[in-house]
Amino acid sequence: MSQSAAQATAFFREVSEKGVVWTIKDENGFPAPLGENGIRAMPFWSSKNRVLEIIKNVPAYKDFQPVEIKLTVFKERWLAGLTKDKFNVGVNWSGKCATGYDLNPADVSKNIEYYEY
Protein backbone atom coordinates (compact mmCIF):
# COMPACT_ATOMS: atom_id res chain seq x y z
CA MET A 1 0.00 0.00 0.00
CA SER A 2 1.38 3.42 -0.94
CA GLN A 3 1.87 6.20 1.61
CA SER A 4 -1.06 8.13 0.11
CA ALA A 5 -3.31 5.06 0.23
CA ALA A 6 -2.38 4.41 3.87
CA GLN A 7 -3.09 8.06 4.75
CA ALA A 8 -6.47 7.94 2.99
CA THR A 9 -7.44 4.73 4.78
CA ALA A 10 -6.43 6.29 8.11
CA PHE A 11 -8.50 9.40 7.28
CA PHE A 12 -11.72 7.45 6.71
CA ARG A 13 -11.22 5.18 9.72
CA GLU A 14 -10.27 7.98 12.12
CA VAL A 15 -12.94 10.52 11.14
CA SER A 16 -15.58 7.79 11.42
CA GLU A 17 -14.34 6.85 14.89
CA LYS A 18 -13.81 10.38 16.25
CA GLY A 19 -16.70 12.17 14.54
CA VAL A 20 -14.60 15.20 13.53
CA VAL A 21 -12.66 16.42 10.51
CA TRP A 22 -9.90 19.04 10.56
CA THR A 23 -8.85 21.66 8.04
CA ILE A 24 -6.85 24.89 8.07
CA LYS A 25 -7.68 28.54 7.58
CA ASP A 26 -5.88 31.88 7.47
CA GLU A 27 -7.06 35.49 7.07
CA ASN A 28 -7.84 34.77 3.40
CA GLY A 29 -9.93 31.68 4.12
CA PHE A 30 -9.47 27.99 3.40
CA PRO A 31 -6.78 26.82 0.97
CA ALA A 32 -7.77 25.03 -2.23
CA PRO A 33 -4.67 24.65 -4.38
CA LEU A 34 -4.89 23.57 -7.99
CA GLY A 35 -4.06 19.88 -8.35
CA GLU A 36 -2.05 18.21 -11.09
CA ASN A 37 -5.33 17.24 -12.76
CA GLY A 38 -6.42 20.89 -13.02
CA ILE A 39 -9.03 20.54 -10.26
CA ARG A 40 -8.79 22.45 -6.98
CA ALA A 41 -8.61 20.37 -3.80
CA MET A 42 -9.41 21.55 -0.29
CA PRO A 43 -7.35 19.64 2.30
CA PHE A 44 -8.81 17.89 5.34
CA TRP A 45 -7.18 15.77 8.04
CA SER A 46 -8.37 13.22 10.55
CA SER A 47 -6.66 14.72 13.61
CA LYS A 48 -5.44 17.99 15.02
CA ASN A 49 -1.94 16.51 15.37
CA ARG A 50 -1.81 15.87 11.62
CA VAL A 51 -2.86 19.48 10.96
CA LEU A 52 -0.24 20.84 13.34
CA GLU A 53 2.47 18.81 11.58
CA ILE A 54 1.48 20.34 8.23
CA ILE A 55 1.44 23.87 9.67
CA LYS A 56 4.86 23.26 11.26
CA ASN A 57 6.54 21.58 8.26
CA VAL A 58 4.99 23.11 5.12
CA PRO A 59 6.09 26.71 4.58
CA ALA A 60 3.01 27.58 2.48
CA TYR A 61 0.78 26.76 5.48
CA LYS A 62 2.85 28.27 8.32
CA ASP A 63 0.36 31.09 9.00
CA PHE A 64 -2.72 28.87 9.05
CA GLN A 65 -4.76 27.81 12.06
CA PRO A 66 -6.48 24.44 12.68
CA VAL A 67 -10.26 24.32 12.25
CA GLU A 68 -12.37 21.50 13.69
CA ILE A 69 -15.54 20.45 11.84
CA LYS A 70 -18.12 18.00 13.19
CA LEU A 71 -18.37 15.00 10.87
CA THR A 72 -22.14 15.47 10.43
CA VAL A 73 -21.58 19.09 9.32
CA PHE A 74 -18.75 18.00 7.02
CA LYS A 75 -20.93 15.37 5.35
CA GLU A 76 -24.05 17.52 5.07
CA ARG A 77 -22.63 20.95 4.23
CA TRP A 78 -18.98 20.83 3.27
CA LEU A 79 -19.16 17.90 0.85
CA ALA A 80 -22.23 19.44 -0.81
CA GLY A 81 -20.43 22.78 -1.16
CA LEU A 82 -17.30 21.16 -2.55
CA THR A 83 -19.43 19.27 -5.07
CA LYS A 84 -21.17 22.50 -6.11
CA ASP A 85 -17.81 24.29 -6.47
CA LYS A 86 -16.34 21.29 -8.36
CA PHE A 87 -13.52 20.90 -5.85
CA ASN A 88 -11.90 17.67 -4.75
CA VAL A 89 -11.17 16.68 -1.16
CA GLY A 90 -7.53 16.28 -0.15
CA VAL A 91 -7.38 13.57 2.51
CA ASN A 92 -4.63 13.49 5.15
CA TRP A 93 -2.04 15.22 3.00
CA SER A 94 1.37 14.63 4.53
CA GLY A 95 5.06 15.33 4.13
CA LYS A 96 7.01 18.50 3.45
CA CYS A 97 4.97 19.20 0.28
CA ALA A 98 1.58 18.30 1.79
CA THR A 99 0.70 15.66 -0.79
CA GLY A 100 -1.75 12.78 -0.90
CA TYR A 101 -4.96 11.67 -2.51
CA ASP A 102 -7.46 14.15 -3.92
CA LEU A 103 -10.87 12.49 -4.17
CA ASN A 104 -14.23 13.70 -5.40
CA PRO A 105 -16.70 14.49 -2.61
CA ALA A 106 -19.04 11.61 -3.55
CA ASP A 107 -16.22 9.07 -3.09
CA VAL A 108 -15.28 10.65 0.24
CA SER A 109 -18.88 10.33 1.42
CA LYS A 110 -19.07 6.67 0.36
CA ASN A 111 -15.80 5.84 2.11
CA ILE A 112 -16.86 7.54 5.33
CA GLU A 113 -20.15 5.62 5.26
CA TYR A 114 -18.25 2.37 4.74
CA TYR A 115 -16.15 2.94 7.86
CA GLU A 116 -19.11 4.11 9.96
CA TYR A 117 -20.66 0.64 9.85
C-alpha positions as CSV (number, residue, x, y, z in Angstrom):
1,M,0.0,0.0,0.0
2,S,1.4,3.4,-0.9
3,Q,1.9,6.2,1.6
4,S,-1.1,8.1,0.1
5,A,-3.3,5.1,0.2
6,A,-2.4,4.4,3.9
7,Q,-3.1,8.1,4.8
8,A,-6.5,7.9,3.0
9,T,-7.4,4.7,4.8
10,A,-6.4,6.3,8.1
11,F,-8.5,9.4,7.3
12,F,-11.7,7.5,6.7
13,R,-11.2,5.2,9.7
14,E,-10.3,8.0,12.1
15,V,-12.9,10.5,11.1
16,S,-15.6,7.8,11.4
17,E,-14.3,6.8,14.9
18,K,-13.8,10.4,16.3
19,G,-16.7,12.2,14.5
20,V,-14.6,15.2,13.5
21,V,-12.7,16.4,10.5
22,W,-9.9,19.0,10.6
23,T,-8.8,21.7,8.0
24,I,-6.8,24.9,8.1
25,K,-7.7,28.5,7.6
26,D,-5.9,31.9,7.5
27,E,-7.1,35.5,7.1
28,N,-7.8,34.8,3.4
29,G,-9.9,31.7,4.1
30,F,-9.5,28.0,3.4
31,P,-6.8,26.8,1.0
32,A,-7.8,25.0,-2.2
33,P,-4.7,24.7,-4.4
34,L,-4.9,23.6,-8.0
35,G,-4.1,19.9,-8.4
36,E,-2.0,18.2,-11.1
37,N,-5.3,17.2,-12.8
38,G,-6.4,20.9,-13.0
39,I,-9.0,20.5,-10.3
40,R,-8.8,22.4,-7.0
41,A,-8.6,20.4,-3.8
42,M,-9.4,21.6,-0.3
43,P,-7.3,19.6,2.3
44,F,-8.8,17.9,5.3
45,W,-7.2,15.8,8.0
46,S,-8.4,13.2,10.6
47,S,-6.7,14.7,13.6
48,K,-5.4,18.0,15.0
49,N,-1.9,16.5,15.4
50,R,-1.8,15.9,11.6
51,V,-2.9,19.5,11.0
52,L,-0.2,20.8,13.3
53,E,2.5,18.8,11.6
54,I,1.5,20.3,8.2
55,I,1.4,23.9,9.7
56,K,4.9,23.3,11.3
57,N,6.5,21.6,8.3
58,V,5.0,23.1,5.1
59,P,6.1,26.7,4.6
60,A,3.0,27.6,2.5
61,Y,0.8,26.8,5.5
62,K,2.9,28.3,8.3
63,D,0.4,31.1,9.0
64,F,-2.7,28.9,9.0
65,Q,-4.8,27.8,12.1
66,P,-6.5,24.4,12.7
67,V,-10.3,24.3,12.2
68,E,-12.4,21.5,13.7
69,I,-15.5,20.4,11.8
70,K,-18.1,18.0,13.2
71,L,-18.4,15.0,10.9
72,T,-22.1,15.5,10.4
73,V,-21.6,19.1,9.3
74,F,-18.7,18.0,7.0
75,K,-20.9,15.4,5.3
76,E,-24.1,17.5,5.1
77,R,-22.6,20.9,4.2
78,W,-19.0,20.8,3.3
79,L,-19.2,17.9,0.9
80,A,-22.2,19.4,-0.8
81,G,-20.4,22.8,-1.2
82,L,-17.3,21.2,-2.6
83,T,-19.4,19.3,-5.1
84,K,-21.2,22.5,-6.1
85,D,-17.8,24.3,-6.5
86,K,-16.3,21.3,-8.4
87,F,-13.5,20.9,-5.9
88,N,-11.9,17.7,-4.7
89,V,-11.2,16.7,-1.2
90,G,-7.5,16.3,-0.1
91,V,-7.4,13.6,2.5
92,N,-4.6,13.5,5.2
93,W,-2.0,15.2,3.0
94,S,1.4,14.6,4.5
95,G,5.1,15.3,4.1
96,K,7.0,18.5,3.4
97,C,5.0,19.2,0.3
98,A,1.6,18.3,1.8
99,T,0.7,15.7,-0.8
100,G,-1.8,12.8,-0.9
101,Y,-5.0,11.7,-2.5
102,D,-7.5,14.1,-3.9
103,L,-10.9,12.5,-4.2
104,N,-14.2,13.7,-5.4
105,P,-16.7,14.5,-2.6
106,A,-19.0,11.6,-3.5
107,D,-16.2,9.1,-3.1
108,V,-15.3,10.7,0.2
109,S,-18.9,10.3,1.4
110,K,-19.1,6.7,0.4
111,N,-15.8,5.8,2.1
112,I,-16.9,7.5,5.3
113,E,-20.2,5.6,5.3
114,Y,-18.2,2.4,4.7
115,Y,-16.1,2.9,7.9
116,E,-19.1,4.1,10.0
117,Y,-20.7,0.6,9.8
